[in-house]
Amino acid sequence: MTVSGKDFKQYILALTHLFEQEKDTLCELDRKIGDGDHGVTMDIGYQAVKQVINNELQEQNDIAKISVAVGKTFLDAVGSSVGPLYASGYLKAAVAVKNKETLDDKSLFDFWIAFSKGIKARGKAEIGDKTMIDTLEPFFDTLEQSQSKGDSFNSGFSKALEAAKHGMESTKEIISNKGRSKRLGYRSQGHIDPGAMSSYLMLETFKPFVV
């Protein structure tokens, strides 16, 4: 299977719609353990990205260049810690698919593994810290296993998405060990981490482009 530059831009635009729709849900979740602004932050970032996609990248089909533009725009628009995290993901992913206007199975594996690992490297969180890494590390671990076994990206992504969902759901019972929610101690238990949820929703939104 392949994903074109046009497909990739459509995916990014789908994310702008996703976070506009899920803004209130993510903010409500964040109010339980954080500042209550995660949904707004994600929406602001992707609305800025939407403007760049529609106004500056209409003729651009190099996926690496699109990814760089998305990462830098998101970083410029978002002042919180999530800005550098997602920017790192998009920039590392761009390096993995340099000069490609179409992603085949290998390139799709490379893109998403680099994206997820880029976020982990920047944030320095581990599984069990109650962060987006509880979603992303099972995701990229499963992708790497599938790639090493020679699975198709379609099959590998489906397995990785299930692992990501399980990881996201596991944050409900974790006591926070990172960020502002760490100060809550045991009171952070019983709530899914909003960053873990938003990263899962982002991955889930890619599914229609590969099935």
C-alpha positions in Angstrom: 0.0 0.0 0.0 1.0 3.6 -0.4 0.2 7.0 1.1 0.7 10.0 -1.1 1.6 13.6 -0.2 -2.0 14.5 -0.8 -3.2 11.7 1.5 -0.8 12.9 4.2 -2.2 16.5 4.0 -5.7 15.1 4.2 -4.7 13.2 7.3 -3.3 16.4 8.9 -6.5 18.2 8.1 -8.4 15.4 9.6 -6.5 16.0 12.8 -7.5 19.7 12.8 -11.2 18.5 12.7 -10.5 15.9 15.4 -9.1 18.3 17.9 -11.7 20.9 17.2 -14.4 18.2 18.0 -12.5 16.7 21.0 -11.4 20.0 22.6 -13.9 20.1 25.4 -13.5 16.4 26.2 -9.8 16.7 26.5 -10.1 19.9 28.6 -12.5 18.2 31.0 -10.1 15.3 31.4 -7.2 17.6 32.0 -9.2 19.6 34.6 -9.1 16.4 36.7 -5.4 16.1 36.9 -3.8 19.2 35.2 -4.4 22.7 34.1 -7.5 22.0 32.1 -6.2 23.4 28.8 -5.0 20.3 26.9 -7.9 20.3 24.4 -7.5 24.0 23.8 -3.8 23.7 23.3 -4.2 20.9 20.7 -6.9 22.8 18.9 -4.8 26.0 18.7 -1.8 24.1 17.4 -3.7 22.2 14.7 -5.8 25.2 13.6 -2.5 27.0 12.9 -1.4 23.9 11.0 -4.6 24.0 9.0 -3.9 27.5 7.8 -0.4 26.5 6.6 -1.7 23.4 4.8 -4.4 25.4 3.1 -2.4 28.5 2.3 1.2 27.5 1.8 1.4 23.8 1.1 -1.3 23.2 -1.5 1.3 22.4 -4.2 3.7 20.7 -1.8 3.7 16.9 -1.9 7.1 16.1 -0.4 6.0 14.4 2.8 9.2 15.2 4.7 8.8 18.9 3.9 5.1 18.8 4.9 6.0 17.1 8.2 8.7 19.7 8.9 6.2 22.5 8.3 3.6 20.9 10.5 6.0 20.4 13.3 7.4 24.0 13.2 4.0 25.5 12.9 2.6 23.5 15.8 5.6 24.6 17.9 5.2 28.2 17.1 1.5 28.2 17.9 1.7 26.2 21.1 3.6 27.5 24.1 3.1 24.6 26.5 5.3 21.5 26.8 3.3 19.6 24.2 4.6 21.9 21.4 8.2 20.8 21.5 7.1 17.2 21.9 5.0 17.0 18.8 7.5 19.2 16.9 10.2 16.7 17.7 8.0 13.9 16.5 7.2 15.5 13.1 10.9 16.6 12.6 12.3 13.1 13.3 9.7 11.5 11.1 10.7 13.9 8.3 14.3 12.8 8.5 13.1 9.2 8.1 11.2 9.8 4.9 13.4 12.5 3.3 12.6 13.4 -0.4 9.6 11.1 -0.6 6.3 12.1 -2.1 4.8 8.6 -1.6 5.2 6.3 1.4 5.3 2.6 0.9 5.1 0.0 3.6 8.7 0.4 4.7 8.5 4.2 4.7 5.3 4.1 6.7 6.9 1.9 9.3 9.9 4.3 9.3 7.8 7.4 9.6 5.7 6.3 12.6 8.5 4.7 14.5 10.7 7.8 14.1 7.7 10.1 15.0 6.9 8.2 18.2 10.6 7.7 19.3 11.2 11.4 18.6 8.6 12.4 21.1 9.9 10.0 23.7 13.5 11.2 23.2 12.4 14.8 23.7 10.1 14.2 26.7 12.3 11.6 28.5 9.3 9.9 30.0 8.9 6.2 30.5 6.0 3.8 30.5 4.3 4.1 33.9 4.8 7.8 34.2 1.2 8.5 33.1 2.0 10.4 30.0 1.6 10.1 26.2 4.5 7.6 26.3 2.2 5.1 27.8 0.4 5.2 24.4 3.3 5.8 22.1 5.9 3.3 23.3 3.7 0.2 23.0 2.7 1.6 19.6 6.3 1.9 18.3 7.4 -1.3 20.0 4.7 -3.2 18.2 5.5 -1.5 14.9 9.1 -2.5 15.2 8.2 -6.1 15.9 5.9 -6.2 12.9 8.5 -4.6 10.6 11.1 -7.1 11.7 8.8 -10.0 11.0 8.0 -8.7 7.5 4.4 -7.9 8.2 2.5 -5.5 6.0 2.1 -2.0 7.4 -1.7 -2.5 7.4 -1.3 -5.5 9.7 1.4 -3.9 11.8 -0.5 -0.7 12.2 -3.6 -2.5 13.4 -1.7 -4.4 16.0 0.2 -1.3 17.1 -3.1 0.7 17.4 -4.5 -2.0 19.7 -1.3 -1.8 21.8 -1.6 2.0 21.9 -5.2 1.8 23.0 -4.3 -0.6 25.8 -1.5 1.7 26.9 -3.7 4.7 26.9 -6.4 3.0 29.0 -3.7 1.8 31.4 -3.0 5.4 32.5 -6.3 5.4 34.3 -4.9 3.4 37.2 -1.4 4.9 37.2 -0.3 7.4 39.8 1.2 10.3 37.9 5.0 10.6 38.0 5.4 13.5 35.6 4.2 17.1 35.0 1.8 19.1 37.0 -0.4 16.1 37.9 2.5 14.6 39.9 1.6 16.9 42.7 -1.8 15.2 43.1 -0.2 11.8 44.1 -2.9 9.2 44.5 -5.6 11.7 43.5 -4.3 11.4 39.9 -5.4 7.8 39.9 -8.7 6.9 38.3 -8.4 9.3 35.3 -6.9 8.7 31.9 -4.0 11.0 31.1 -5.2 13.6 28.5 -2.0 13.5 26.6 -2.2 9.7 26.4 -5.7 10.0 25.0 -5.0 12.8 22.5 -2.0 10.9 21.1 -4.1 7.7 20.8 -6.9 9.7 18.9 -4.2 11.1 16.6 -3.0 7.6 15.8 -6.5 6.3 15.4 -7.3 9.0 12.9 -4.6 7.6 10.6 -6.4 4.2 10.3 -8.7 5.1 7.4 -5.7 6.0 5.3 -4.2 2.6 5.6 -7.1 0.1 5.6 
